[in-house]
Amino acid sequence: MPKPVADVLSTIGKNKQRGTAKGLRPLTTEDRDKLAALYAGLGAGVKAGAAIGLPVLRERTGDALADNAETCADAWIDMAAENNHVRRAILFLVEGGAWTKLFVAHLPILATLMPETPPKWMQDILARRMEKAMREAAESQEDSR
């Protein structure tokens, strides 16, 4: 498990820190709005990718990201109030620095790496799941008669 993830998980429920850690400023409503905008923008990007036919992106996922942007931002802000590791990660995202700019600049390039057609193994898994769902739906309809 990556160290930052382990750090966060090890402090959940134990770290009721309301003050500022050394070098960390408190989060503001502006930070919360930036997080919500990040979710909304991600949702719009996913919808755009689905619209041009990228198979791993679905329009309803984009809608869910956009529709829940405010709720997700609020939840992250609440978590950051209890955990300085989370606060540090949020500040990294919303303050924009050079790393964030570098990452965002490469997103269009990364999007081109997505396959136009899912690999055969993924198609097989999806086909099996669809067959199972259809079989269960048919059995459910027979049982209800």
ZAMAR-746936 format. One record per residue: residue in three letters; chain; y, z negated, x of N, C-alpha, C in turn; residue number from 1. Coordinates in nm, 4 decimals, padded with zeros to 6 digits. Each point is the difference from the previous one (the first is absolute). Layout:
res_chain_n_north_n_up_n_east_ca_north_ca_up_ca_east_c_north_c_up_c_east_n
ALA_A_Y_Z_X_Y_Z_X_Y_Z_X_NUM .
...
***
This chain:
res_chain_n_north_n_up_n_east_ca_north_ca_up_ca_east_c_north_c_up_c_east_n
MET_A_-00.1169_00.0000_00.0846_00.1169_00.0000_-00.0846_00.1242_00.0000_00.0899_1 .
PRO_A_00.0985_00.0858_-00.0296_00.1207_00.0025_00.0830_00.0698_-00.1361_-00.0009_2 .
LYS_A_00.0582_-00.0367_00.1128_00.0613_-00.1311_00.0134_00.1084_-00.0276_-00.1038_3 .
PRO_A_00.0922_00.0951_-00.0296_00.1009_-00.0313_-00.1019_-00.0619_-00.0322_-00.1360_4 .
VAL_A_-00.1070_00.0706_-00.0368_-00.0664_-00.0273_-00.1272_-00.0663_-00.1372_00.0048_5 .
ALA_A_-00.0657_-00.0294_00.1092_-00.0637_-00.1309_00.0156_00.1035_-00.1116_-00.0051_6 .
ASP_A_00.1165_00.0215_00.0615_00.1071_-00.1002_-00.0029_00.0436_-00.0288_-00.1428_7 .
VAL_A_00.0198_00.1057_-00.0775_00.0429_-00.0183_-00.1383_-00.1083_-00.0699_-00.0803_8 .
LEU_A_-00.1241_00.0468_00.0107_-00.1079_-00.0582_-00.0779_-00.0252_-00.1460_00.0369_9 .
SER_A_00.0188_-00.0352_00.1251_-00.0263_-00.1373_00.0418_00.1033_-00.0978_-00.0529_10 .
THR_A_00.1150_00.0492_-00.0456_00.1051_-00.0911_-00.0449_00.0191_-00.0007_-00.1511_11 .
ILE_A_-00.0724_00.0830_-00.0727_00.0161_00.0039_-00.1455_-00.0371_-00.1365_-00.0580_12 .
GLY_A_00.0902_-00.0515_-00.0797_-00.0214_-00.1284_-00.0645_00.0287_-00.1201_00.0882_13 .
LYS_A_00.0247_00.0190_00.1278_00.0225_-00.1111_00.0918_00.1432_-00.0049_00.0501_14 .
ASN_A_00.0746_00.1046_-00.0198_00.1257_00.0176_00.0711_00.1166_00.0075_-00.0983_15 .
LYS_A_00.0351_-00.1086_-00.0628_00.1060_-00.0018_-00.1006_00.1361_-00.0105_00.0672_16 .
GLN_A_00.0336_00.0984_00.0799_00.1235_-00.0021_00.0770_00.1126_00.0583_-00.0828_17 .
ARG_A_00.1018_-00.0788_-00.0263_00.1135_00.0485_-00.0772_00.1199_00.0278_00.0899_18 .
GLY_A_00.0015_-00.0530_00.1176_00.1124_00.0210_00.0906_-00.0192_00.1263_00.0805_19 .
THR_A_00.0812_00.0132_00.1045_-00.0140_00.1172_00.0852_-00.0769_-00.0373_00.1251_20 .
ALA_A_-00.0865_00.0883_00.0417_-00.0689_-00.0174_00.1266_00.0943_00.0489_00.1091_21 .
LYS_A_-00.0298_-00.0366_00.1197_00.0852_00.0397_00.1117_00.0151_00.1525_00.0028_22 .
GLY_A_00.1241_00.0446_-00.0109_00.0288_00.1423_00.0076_-00.0193_00.0777_-00.1291_23 .
LEU_A_-00.0433_-00.0662_-00.1068_-00.0204_00.0688_-00.1281_00.1077_-00.0432_-00.0991_24 .
ARG_A_00.0667_00.0961_-00.0571_00.0990_-00.0328_-00.1016_-00.0681_-00.0073_-00.1359_25 .
PRO_A_00.0610_-00.0693_-00.0941_-00.0579_-00.0019_-00.1346_00.0097_00.1388_-00.0642_26 .
LEU_A_-00.0899_00.0281_-00.0918_00.0049_00.1270_-00.0721_00.1061_-00.0083_-00.1092_27 .
THR_A_00.0601_00.1141_-00.0297_00.1084_00.0066_-00.0978_-00.0405_00.0894_-00.1169_28 .
THR_A_00.0855_00.0038_-00.1019_-00.0262_00.0905_-00.1120_00.0080_00.1454_00.0468_29 .
GLU_A_00.0801_00.0250_00.1020_00.0067_00.1357_00.0558_-00.1345_00.0388_00.0618_30 .
ASP_A_-00.0642_-00.0937_00.0681_-00.1327_00.0258_00.0564_-00.1010_00.0286_-00.1111_31 .
ARG_A_00.0080_-00.0777_-00.1067_-00.0891_00.0188_-00.1145_00.0208_00.1390_-00.0606_32 .
ASP_A_00.1258_00.0406_-00.0127_00.0298_00.1326_-00.0550_-00.0523_00.1107_00.0913_33 .
LYS_A_00.0071_-00.0212_00.1300_-00.0523_00.0990_00.0948_-00.1522_00.0108_-00.0121_34 .
LEU_A_-00.0669_-00.1143_-00.0184_-00.1452_00.0026_-00.0189_-00.0366_00.0754_-00.1277_35 .
ALA_A_00.0725_-00.0278_-00.1082_-00.0256_00.0695_-00.1262_00.0224_00.1507_00.0177_36 .
ALA_A_00.1053_00.0357_00.0721_00.0275_00.1421_00.0244_-00.1103_00.0631_00.0840_37 .
LEU_A_-00.0563_-00.0767_00.0928_-00.1109_00.0493_00.0816_-00.1194_00.0341_-00.0891_38 .
TYR_A_-00.0338_-00.0901_-00.0922_-00.1106_00.0267_-00.0930_00.0309_00.1210_-00.0871_39 .
ALA_A_00.1215_00.0064_-00.0541_00.0374_00.1119_-00.0864_-00.0044_00.1319_00.0773_40 .
GLY_A_00.0489_-00.0014_00.1232_-00.0030_00.1209_00.0830_-00.1410_00.0419_00.0351_41 .
LEU_A_-00.0837_-00.0980_00.0281_-00.1402_00.0297_00.0287_-00.0666_00.0611_-00.1229_42 .
GLY_A_00.0320_-00.0557_-00.1175_-00.0538_00.0551_-00.1241_00.0425_00.1439_-00.0207_43 .
ALA_A_00.1276_00.0291_00.0249_00.0499_00.1376_-00.0146_-00.0692_00.0934_00.0990_44 .
GLY_A_-00.0226_-00.0480_00.1223_-00.0684_00.0812_00.1003_-00.1439_00.0296_-00.0385_45 .
VAL_A_-00.0681_-00.1002_-00.0540_-00.1385_00.0201_-00.0437_-00.0045_00.1003_-00.1149_46 .
LYS_A_00.0928_-00.0132_-00.0964_00.0037_00.0945_-00.1121_00.0283_00.1417_00.0488_47 .
ALA_A_00.0907_00.0133_00.0958_00.0321_00.1323_00.0540_-00.1214_00.0600_00.0698_48 .
GLY_A_-00.0719_-00.0820_00.0762_-00.1208_00.0482_00.0666_-00.1064_00.0430_-00.0996_49 .
ALA_A_-00.0136_-00.0766_-00.1090_-00.0967_00.0357_-00.1039_00.0407_00.1302_-00.0680_50 .
ALA_A_00.1301_00.0179_-00.0192_00.0491_00.1203_-00.0682_-00.0269_00.1274_00.0793_51 .
ILE_A_-00.0025_-00.0116_00.1329_-00.0270_00.1198_00.0799_-00.1487_00.0148_00.0307_52 .
GLY_A_-00.0800_-00.0917_-00.0548_-00.1440_00.0166_00.0085_-00.0704_-00.0725_00.1131_53 .
LEU_A_00.0654_-00.0965_00.0639_-00.0719_-00.0770_00.1016_-00.1060_-00.0834_-00.0707_54 .
PRO_A_-00.1268_00.0219_00.0300_-00.1081_-00.0573_-00.0810_-00.0117_-00.1514_00.0061_55 .
VAL_A_00.0464_-00.0618_00.1058_-00.0166_-00.1450_00.0100_00.1121_-00.0753_-00.0694_56 .
LEU_A_00.1009_00.0716_-00.0512_00.1116_-00.0641_-00.0685_-00.0081_00.0295_-00.1493_57 .
ARG_A_00.0248_-00.1044_-00.0794_-00.0058_00.0168_-00.1454_00.1338_-00.0380_-00.0610_58 .
GLU_A_00.0393_00.0751_-00.1006_00.1282_-00.0246_-00.0653_00.0061_-00.1405_-00.0592_59 .
ARG_A_-00.1088_-00.0471_-00.0590_00.0032_-00.1329_-00.0615_00.0166_-00.1104_00.1038_60 .
THR_A_-00.0458_00.0243_00.1231_00.0237_-00.0975_00.1061_00.1487_-00.0054_00.0320_61 .
GLY_A_00.0627_00.1152_00.0068_00.1443_00.0050_00.0216_00.0761_-00.0697_-00.1109_62 .
ASP_A_-00.0427_00.0224_-00.1252_00.0632_-00.0676_-00.1137_-00.0161_-00.1511_00.0103_63 .
ALA_A_-00.1200_-00.0448_00.0369_-00.0254_-00.1442_00.0109_00.0876_-00.0628_00.1083_64 .
LEU_A_00.0136_00.0677_00.1129_00.0864_-00.0517_00.1071_00.1447_-00.0117_-00.0479_65 .
ALA_A_00.0494_00.1050_-00.0643_00.1387_00.0000_-00.0466_00.0209_-00.1011_-00.1123_66 .
ASP_A_-00.0926_-00.0051_-00.0947_00.0153_-00.0892_-00.1150_-00.0054_-00.1477_00.0381_67 .
ASN_A_-00.0698_-00.0315_00.1084_-00.0162_-00.1396_00.0404_00.0825_-00.0370_00.1224_68 .
ALA_A_00.0951_00.0840_00.0369_00.0796_-00.0225_00.1208_00.0712_-00.1350_-00.0024_69 .
GLU_A_00.0638_-00.0323_-00.1102_00.0763_-00.1255_-00.0105_-00.0936_-00.1210_00.0082_70 .
THR_A_-00.1094_00.0051_-00.0737_-00.0955_-00.1111_-00.0019_-00.0609_-00.0224_00.1384_71 .
CYS_A_-00.0364_00.1088_00.0670_-00.0581_-00.0113_00.1338_00.1016_-00.0569_00.0984_72 .
ALA_A_00.1233_00.0467_-00.0080_00.1047_-00.0511_00.0899_00.0197_-00.1494_-00.0214_73 .
ASP_A_00.0045_-00.0428_-00.1255_00.0163_-00.1423_-00.0296_-00.1156_-00.0822_00.0569_74 .
ALA_A_-00.1215_00.0519_-00.0140_-00.1178_-00.0715_00.0507_00.0058_-00.0144_00.1527_75 .
TRP_A_00.0414_00.1072_00.0695_00.0116_-00.0077_00.1460_00.1080_-00.0992_00.0423_76 .
ILE_A_00.1120_-00.0023_-00.0730_00.1076_-00.0933_00.0325_-00.0485_-00.1436_-00.0193_77 .
ASP_A_-00.0748_-00.0248_-00.1078_-00.0565_-00.1336_-00.0230_-00.0956_-00.0391_00.1124_78 .
MET_A_-00.0849_00.0937_00.0411_-00.0942_-00.0288_00.1092_00.0751_-00.0278_00.1299_79 .
ALA_A_00.1050_00.0761_00.0253_00.0778_-00.0183_00.1229_00.0686_-00.1360_00.0044_80 .
ALA_A_00.0321_-00.0544_-00.1163_00.0605_-00.1325_-00.0041_-00.0978_-00.1069_00.0473_81 .
GLU_A_-00.1284_00.0277_-00.0121_-00.1032_-00.0950_00.0403_-00.0612_00.0304_00.1360_82 .
ASN_A_00.0254_00.1199_00.0520_-00.0706_00.0392_00.1204_00.0920_00.0818_00.0915_83 .
ASN_A_00.0302_-00.0559_00.1155_00.0921_00.0661_00.0922_-00.0574_00.1281_00.0611_84 .
HIS_A_-00.1311_00.0113_00.0084_-00.0599_00.1242_00.0495_00.0299_00.1145_-00.0974_85 .
VAL_A_-00.0101_-00.0294_-00.1285_00.0303_00.1008_-00.1017_00.1492_00.0325_00.0039_86 .
ARG_A_00.0826_-00.1021_00.0147_00.1446_00.0238_00.0069_00.0336_00.0914_00.1178_87 .
ARG_A_-00.0628_-00.0254_00.1135_00.0236_00.0830_00.1186_-00.0385_00.1454_-00.0275_88 .
ALA_A_-00.1138_00.0215_-00.0664_-00.0449_00.1361_-00.0311_00.0973_00.0682_-00.0966_89 .
ILE_A_00.0475_-00.0731_-00.0997_00.0951_00.0585_-00.0955_00.1300_00.0353_00.0704_90 .
LEU_A_00.0483_-00.0884_00.0849_00.1235_00.0296_00.0734_-00.0182_00.1236_00.0872_91 .
PHE_A_-00.1164_00.0138_00.0587_-00.0291_00.1181_00.0810_00.0134_00.1270_-00.0841_92 .
LEU_A_-00.0514_-00.0060_-00.1242_00.0060_00.1166_-00.0883_00.1409_00.0301_-00.0485_93 .
VAL_A_00.0711_-00.1025_-00.0429_00.1284_00.0246_-00.0674_00.1187_00.0137_00.0938_94 .
GLU_A_-00.0121_-00.0523_00.1203_00.1138_00.0099_00.0909_00.0075_00.1354_00.0681_95 .
GLY_A_-00.1067_00.0733_-00.0093_00.0079_00.1390_00.0427_-00.0195_00.0271_00.1456_96 .
GLY_A_00.0203_-00.0697_00.0909_-00.0144_00.0226_00.1415_-00.0639_00.1309_00.0443_97 .
ALA_A_-00.0100_00.0155_00.1283_-00.0512_00.1224_00.0612_-00.1467_00.0258_-00.0373_98 .
TRP_A_-00.0827_-00.1051_-00.0088_-00.1407_00.0194_-00.0340_-00.0142_00.0565_-00.1404_99 .
THR_A_00.0782_-00.0518_-00.0938_-00.0065_00.0495_-00.1370_00.0435_00.1461_-00.0059_100 .
LYS_A_00.1074_00.0334_00.0694_00.0477_00.1383_00.0025_-00.1058_00.0921_00.0596_101 .
LEU_A_-00.0643_-00.0464_00.1055_-00.1049_00.0794_00.0637_-00.1154_00.0249_-00.0965_102 .
PHE_A_-00.0419_-00.1043_-00.0698_-00.1098_00.0126_-00.0956_00.0369_00.0953_-00.1132_103 .
VAL_A_00.1166_-00.0192_-00.0599_00.0428_00.0843_-00.1121_00.0144_00.1454_00.0435_104 .
ALA_A_00.0472_00.0222_00.1207_00.0155_00.1370_00.0500_-00.1342_00.0722_00.0093_105 .
HIS_A_-00.1073_-00.0749_00.0198_-00.1317_00.0612_00.0158_-00.0781_00.0122_-00.1311_106 .
LEU_A_00.0476_-00.0576_-00.1098_-00.0736_00.0073_-00.1258_-00.0275_00.1436_-00.0464_107 .
PRO_A_00.0990_00.0916_00.0058_-00.0318_00.1373_-00.0424_-00.1078_00.0652_00.0872_108 .
ILE_A_-00.0019_-00.0335_00.1261_-00.1021_00.0545_00.0899_-00.1366_-00.0562_-00.0366_109 .
LEU_A_-00.0055_-00.1307_-00.0256_-00.1266_-00.0628_-00.0383_-00.0527_00.0576_-00.1309_110 .
ALA_A_00.0904_00.0309_-00.0921_-00.0417_00.0564_-00.1289_-00.0719_00.1340_00.0184_111 .
THR_A_00.0384_00.0756_00.1017_-00.0657_00.1301_00.0216_-00.1424_-00.0162_00.0521_112 .
LEU_A_-00.0346_-00.1164_00.0473_-00.1348_-00.0240_00.0521_-00.1013_-00.0266_-00.1108_113 .
MET_A_00.0478_-00.0206_-00.1219_-00.0916_-00.0248_-00.1106_-00.0786_00.1271_-00.0297_114 .
PRO_A_-00.1275_-00.0148_-00.0248_-00.0799_00.1196_-00.0286_00.0368_00.0595_-00.1351_115 .
GLU_A_-00.0075_00.1319_-00.0096_00.0273_00.0648_-00.1281_-00.1130_-00.0260_-00.0985_116 .
THR_A_-00.1177_-00.0165_00.0509_-00.1157_-00.0303_-00.0833_-00.0657_-00.1245_00.0575_117 .
PRO_A_-00.0349_-00.0961_-00.0860_-00.0675_-00.1185_00.0524_-00.1291_00.0380_00.0716_118 .
PRO_A_-00.0386_-00.0753_00.1035_-00.1252_00.0296_00.0704_-00.1209_-00.0106_-00.0939_119 .
LYS_A_-00.1078_00.0671_00.0381_-00.1212_00.0059_-00.0833_-00.0506_-00.1391_-00.0369_120 .
TRP_A_-00.0008_-00.0932_00.0952_-00.0518_-00.1338_-00.0290_00.0839_-00.0683_-00.1079_121 .
MET_A_00.1325_00.0246_00.0001_00.0863_-00.0594_-00.1012_-00.0250_00.0666_-00.1356_122 .
GLN_A_-00.0198_00.1312_00.0002_-00.0303_00.0707_-00.1239_-00.1297_-00.0516_-00.0606_123 .
ASP_A_-00.1006_-00.0255_00.0854_-00.1285_-00.0507_-00.0487_00.0156_-00.1378_-00.0638_124 .
ILE_A_00.0759_-00.0863_00.0630_00.0226_-00.1344_-00.0549_00.0700_00.0104_-00.1352_125 .
LEU_A_00.1050_00.0817_-00.0060_00.0737_00.0160_-00.1252_-00.0890_00.0579_-00.1089_126 .
ALA_A_-00.0832_00.0963_00.0349_-00.0898_00.0618_-00.0984_-00.0986_-00.1032_-00.0540_127 .
ARG_A_-00.0587_-00.0816_00.0887_-00.0943_-00.1031_-00.0443_00.0684_-00.1014_-00.0916_128 .
ARG_A_00.1202_-00.0403_00.0362_00.0720_-00.0967_-00.0843_00.0337_00.0593_-00.1362_129 .
MET_A_00.0387_00.1269_-00.0009_00.0333_00.0645_-00.1266_-00.1242_00.0124_-00.0872_130 .
GLU_A_-00.1124_00.0393_00.0600_-00.1253_00.0109_-00.0757_-00.0376_-00.1349_-00.0596_131 .
LYS_A_00.0111_-00.1058_00.0782_-00.0344_-00.1336_-00.0472_00.0918_-00.0408_-00.1156_132 .
ALA_A_00.1295_00.0247_00.0138_00.0955_-00.0353_-00.1054_-00.0297_00.0766_-00.1280_133 .
MET_A_-00.0325_00.1286_00.0132_-00.0313_00.0811_-00.1180_-00.1289_-00.0489_-00.0662_134 .
ARG_A_-00.0989_-00.0352_00.0809_-00.1268_-00.0504_-00.0526_00.0230_-00.1318_-00.0748_135 .
GLU_A_00.0791_-00.0900_00.0595_00.0290_-00.1286_-00.0645_00.0787_00.0189_-00.1282_136 .
ALA_A_00.0938_00.0951_-00.0011_00.0775_00.0274_-00.1209_-00.0905_00.0525_-00.1096_137 .
ALA_A_-00.0935_00.0887_00.0358_-00.0933_00.0562_-00.0995_-00.0893_-00.1097_-00.0548_138 .
GLU_A_-00.0515_-00.0884_00.0871_-00.0850_-00.1103_-00.0438_00.0786_-00.0952_-00.0913_139 .
SER_A_00.1247_-00.0226_00.0332_00.0842_-00.0872_-00.0818_00.0204_00.0566_-00.1394_140 .
GLN_A_00.0185_00.1337_-00.0062_00.0189_00.0649_-00.1311_-00.1280_-00.0071_-00.0810_141 .
GLU_A_-00.1158_00.0154_00.0660_-00.1284_-00.0079_-00.0711_-00.0224_-00.1410_-00.0520_142 .
ASP_A_00.0363_-00.1007_00.0786_-00.0175_-00.1382_-00.0409_00.0888_-00.0370_-00.1180_143 .
SER_A_00.1168_00.0627_-00.0082_00.0938_-00.0335_-00.1069_-00.0363_00.0661_-00.1329_144 .
ARG_A_-00.0966_00.0908_00.0004_-00.0406_00.0679_-00.1251_-00.0921_-00.0810_-00.0798_145 .
***
